[in-house]
Structures are given as structure tokens and as C-alpha cells.
């Protein structure tokens, strides 16, 4: 089914999102607060880039030469890279980092800076995932490949029975796919599906941009370290691998428990392409928050533990999610709608593991 043929209901509790938007707007207006990033967002940006660049230059300038310390620097850079993606690039790609569109545009290119394509991310994440959350065949976040089954509507394979064991390892491979084949395969697929035209870009221009950005990335992230860092080449290569594995693991553990949970629903359109719920209600049935009281955790992951708020208000900077979450939860309860939230990150991972195991069984079907 083509994306443009899927239509969400305009009647089923459509007043919920209108009422909610009114209440959230009142919060910002009455407190004279901008929906965009603030000084704390700028401070966080500095912290995340510092976490990446300080270890990088300490190695490059010969301040750190001990092989074990060199590996430790790459570990820190891994968490820094994930932090940059979660707390900086993510908001910028949604246009929520700054009210200045050019700041958002150039900050979104941070995705290219860490080895992936910001253009592809906007289509996969902003358009497909945020619009068609948990809809089989449309939301690429629940279609990671043949070795994982993240939807009860997806084809079952015998190997999936063990995905609750090996799936965690595969999450760490996420950015390696970005570095190699995924961006090119996605770009070709988006061309065939006509999604490039909706973004007013040509295949050739995006392909050129992607190739150049990857050459530049490999140049500064791997070639220059191999030339200048005073450590054996295999230590540097191992460090590079460790950095990306940590980045992929962090991203996987933050994004997947938000939608692949026992409480998550996987609605599909009827034969005419119509969905039962309106878009906002659909988000509540397919999304879960976690660790809402953990300030440090929420700070590092870019507020994405408040995934419900992010899906309903992707144009609002994540620094405001905790405040508006109380409004969203109260309004959901008022309308008799679900508001799924796990008390801790650990609890979310446990439930996600249960869901992976359940989806590994061929008899599991969506409600």
C-alpha cells in the first residue's frame, strides 16, 4: 500500500488533539516561554560535542598514548556521538532546536558529521516513523531486517525464537549499517517510492551529498587517527569499532522500547486505506514513555524517554517535554485514552525483552 493512500480518521476522538494543543499553547503563552531550545539546550550541545572532541584531540595531539587509555577515549566518544544524535541532531531535524530555520538546517547536518545521512533520516524518521508509527510496511523503525521481528504482522522465521537473546547485540550494529550500505539502499528505495520529490530533491544531488559526507567522515574519524594517533593501528581500528558499537547500542536501547512493548498496538489500515483512529490517538496506542523522574537520564537522551510528548509535539524542543507531559497525561486520562509509561529505564528494557520474545513466536498476532 502506498503511503499517500493511508488516511487517519478525522472523527474518532479528533477533539482530543485540538483540546490538547490548546492547553499546551496556553502553557507556553502564559509562562512566556518559546517552544524552541533555550540556554540549557545550548549548554547541552556544548557538553555533547565536548564529549566527542576532547578525547579525539587528546589522542590526536599525543596527550593520550597508552593503548588502554586510547580505547577509553573511543568509549567516551561513543557516548558523545550518541548524545549528539539524541540531543542535538534529533531536535534540529524536527525544526525544534531553534526558531531560526538556518540554525536547524545546519545543526541537522550533524547527522552527516557522524557518518549517516540527515536527508534519509528526515524521511525515515520525521515522515515515515512519526506519521505511520508501528504500521507494518510503512514504519521502517519496526523493519530492521530479516533477523528481527518487531511487528506481529511481519513474516516469522525460525531464528526469531532467539531474538530476545541476540537482538540486543544487533542493536549495536545500527550505525555500522549507516556507515556502509543502508543510506544508499534507502535512497534508492525513496526514489522509487517518489519520496524524493516530496522533499524537492533529486536523486543525484542527494547521492553526491551522501558520498562526499561519508568520504569526509571516514577521513577525519578513521584515516587521520590512523596517521597521527600514537598507538598501534589495530588499537585505533578497534577503538573506532567500539565507538560505533556503543553509539548503535545506546540509540537502539532508547528508540526501540518506546514502541516495541507489550502495551504497544500495531494497527493496520482497512482495504480502502483508512485507519480506525485519528493520528494523535494512534500515537498514544503505539508509544510508551519511561524513566520520567530521572533528570540526568532524560538530559542525556534528549528527552526521548518522553516519547509520547515527542510524537505529539515533534516541533517542540525536548527541554520542555517534562513540563508538558503532565498536561498530556491528564488530557489523555480525561478522554479515556491510554498513557503508557514505565517507571524506570530498566523496567522498560525488561518489558521490551518480553515483547521481543513474544514476537519471536509464530502464533503471536496483533489484536
N, C-alpha and C positions, 0 to 999 in steps of 0.2 A: 504494500500500500504506500502511495506517495505521501510525503509529509503534508502537502497542501490540501489533501483530501480529508485529513483528520480534523474534526471540529469538536470543540468542547461545548457542553451545554451552556446556554445563556440564561436558563431559567432555574435550574436546580440550586437553590440557596445562593443565587447570584448576589443577593443583598449583603451577604457576609463580607465580601471583599470591599464593597463600597463603604460599608459601615466601618470596617477596619481601617481602610485608608484615611477616612475622615478623622478617626481617633488618633492615628499615628501622626497625621499632619498637624493636628491640634497640639500634640506633644512638642513637636519641633517649633511650631509658631509661638506657643505660649512661653516656651523657655528661650526663645530667640536663638535657636541652635540650627546650624547648617546641617543638611543631610550628608554632606561630604566629609572628608578627612579633616582632622584638626591638628594641633601641635603634637598631641600624643601619637598621631599617625606618622608625622614626620620623624619624631624621635624613634619610633619603632623601625621605620625604614632605615635610618642610620644604623641602628643596632643590628639589623639583619645583614646589611651589606658589610658591616664591620666584622661580623661572624664569618663571612666568606673571605674578605680581602686581607684581613690581618694575618691569618695563618698562611695565606697564599704568598704574601710578600715576605713574611718571616722565613719561609723556605727559600724563596727566590733570591733573597739578599744574603743568604748564608747564615742567618741568625740561628736557625734551627737546622742541624745537620744529622743528629743522631737518628738512625733509621726508625726506632720506635717512636720518637717524638715526631718524626716526619709523618708517620702513619696517623698519629694522634691529630696532627694538623688537618689531614684529609678528613678525618672523622668529624671534626668541628665544622669543616667546610660543607660536609654533607648535611648537617643540621642547618647550617646557614643557607644553603641552596633551597632546602625545603621551606625554610622560613621566608625567604624572598618570594617563593612561589605562592605560599599561602597568604602572606600578609601584605605583599606589595603588588605583585603581578595580578593576582586574582581581582582585587578591587579595581585596579586600573583598567583591566579588560572589560569590567562591567560598567565603566564610566563613573565609578563611585569614589575613586581616590581623590579627585579634585573637581571643582566646578569648571575648571579650565580644560576644555577638550583636548588641547595640545599636550598638557601635562599627562592626562590619561593615556593619550596615544603613545607618547614616548616611554612612559613608565610601563606600558603593556609590552613593549619590546624587550623587557627584562626576560620574558619567556624565551626569546631567541638567544639572549645572553647566556642562558643556562642550557642551551643545546636543543631546544624544541621550537616549534612554530607558533607564534602568537596568533597568526591568522587561522590556522587549523583549530587551535584551542577555542577561539571565539565561536566557530561553527559547532564544534563538538560539544562544548560546554554551555555557552550562552544561549545558543539557538536550540540544539537538539536535546541536550540534557534538561535544561530549565523548562523547556516547553513540553517535552514528551517524557517526563520523568517516569521511569520504570515501565515504559511501554515497549514491549518486545519488538525488535526490529527497527526501532527509532532512537532509543536512548543508548548510545554507544557505551555509556558507563556500565551497563549490565551486559555488555557483549565483549569481554576481554579476550576471546579466542576459544578454541575448541577444548582447552584443558580446564576451563572453569565454566560452571553452570550457575549463573546468578539470577536466573528467572525460571519460574516453573513452566513457562511457555517455550523455553529453549529446548533443543534436542538433547536427550540424555545419552551419555556414553558411560561405559563400564568404569572408566577411570575416575569419573566424577564421585564415585563412592568414597574416594580417599581425599577429596578436595579440601575437606576440613582439616586435613593434616598438611598437605603440600601447598595449599593455596596461599598460606602466609608467606612462604618462600617466594612464590611467583609475584607477590605484590612488590617485592624489592627489585624485580626486573623491569618495572614500569618505565623508568627513564632510559634504560638501555634500548628499548623499542623506539622511543622518541629519537634517540641519537642515531639510529640506523635506518629502519625501514618504514616505521609507522607513518611519519609525516608524508612520505611520498605516496604510500598506499592510500592514505586518507585524501590527499589532494586529488588523486586520480578519481577516487570514488565521488568526491564532492563535485568534480567537473561533470561526471556522467549524470549526477542527480540534479544538476542545474543550480547547485547552491552557490557556486562562484558568482553567477550573475546577480544573485540577490545581494551580494556584497560589493557589486560593481568592480570586480577584479577579474583579470584574465588569468588563465592557467599559466601562461608563460611568465608573467610578472611575478606571480606567487612562487613558482618553481625556482626562478632565478634568485628571489629573495631568500628562499629556503636553503638553496645550495650555498650561497655566499655566507649566510649566517652560520651554517654548520662548519664551513671551512674556517671561519674566524674563531668559532668556538673551540674546535679541535686545536687550532693554533695556539691560543692563549692558555687553554685548560690542560693540554697534554704535551704538545710539541715544545713550547717554551719551558715548562717544568723539566722535561727530559734533557733539555740543553743546559739549563742553568742551576737546577737544584743539585746540591752536593750530596747525592745519595745514589745507590745503585739503581739502574733503570727499572729493574723488576719491582723495587720498593715503590717507585713513582707510579708505575702502571697499576700495582696492587692498590695503592692509595686512591688512584682515580676510580678504580672499580668499587672500592669501599665507599667512597663519597657518593657515587651514584646509587649504590645499593641502599644506603641509608636514606637518601632522598626519596627513592621509589617506595621504600617501606613506610616512611612517615606519611607520604601522600596517600598511599593505599589504605593505611590504617585510619586515616581521617575521613576520606571520602566514602569508602565502602560501607562502614557501619551506619552511615547516615541514611542509606536507602535499602540495603540488603539485610533486613531484620525480620524476625518472626511476626512483628506487627505490620510490616510493610505489605501493601497491596500492589498487584500488578495488573491494573485494568487494561482491557483491550477494546478498541472501537468495534462497533457492530458492523454489519455488512455494508452499510452506507457510509461508514467512516465517522459516525457520531459517538462521542464519549458520554457516559452517564452523568458525570459531574462537570461543573464548570472548572476552569483551570485552577483557581485558588483552592477550592475544596480538594481537587485532585492532589495538590501538593501536600495537604495535611494527611491524606491517606497513604502517601508514599514516602514520607520523610520523618526522621527521628533526630531529636536533639540528644546531647549527652554532656555530662560534667558541667552543668550550668553554674555551679558555685565555685568552680576552680578558676581563679583570676589569672594565675600565671599560665596555665594550660591554654586558656582562651586567648590570652595575649599572644602566645607563640603561634597558635594555629589560625590566626587571623579571624577569630570569632566564628569559625566554621563548625564549632560544636553547637552553635545556634543555627543549625541548618534550616529549620523551619522559617525563621525570620529572613534568612538569606534568600530562600526560594521565593518567598512572598514579596520581598523588597530588595532585589538584587542591585537596585540603583542607589541604595543607602549604604554608606561606608560601614564596615563591620564594627567599628569602635562604638557604634550606637546600639548594637543588637541586644545586649544585656538589658538595657533600659526598656526597649520596645517589646522585649519578649514577654513582659508582664501584661502588656496591652494585648498582645496576640493570644496568649494563653487564656486570658479572661474572656476575650471575644469568641474564641473557639468554643469554650465551655458554654457561653451564652447561647450559641447557635446549635449546641448539641453535637459538635464536631470533635474529632479526636485531636489530641495534642500529645504526641508520643515523646517521652523524654526519659533518659536513663540517668540515674543519679551520678554515676561516675563513668570515666572512660573505660575502666576495666570491665564494668558491668556491660557496657556497650559491646566490647570486644567478645565477651562471653556469649552474648546473645547473637552476635554476628557469626561466631563459630557454630552455634547451634543451627543457624539458618543455612550455613554452608553445608553442614551435614545433612540437613533435611532436603536441600535441593540436590544433594548427591544421590538421592533415592529416586528411581524412575516413577514411582507411584505418586510423588508429590505434584499436585496440580494447583493452579491458582483458584481462589474462591470465586 
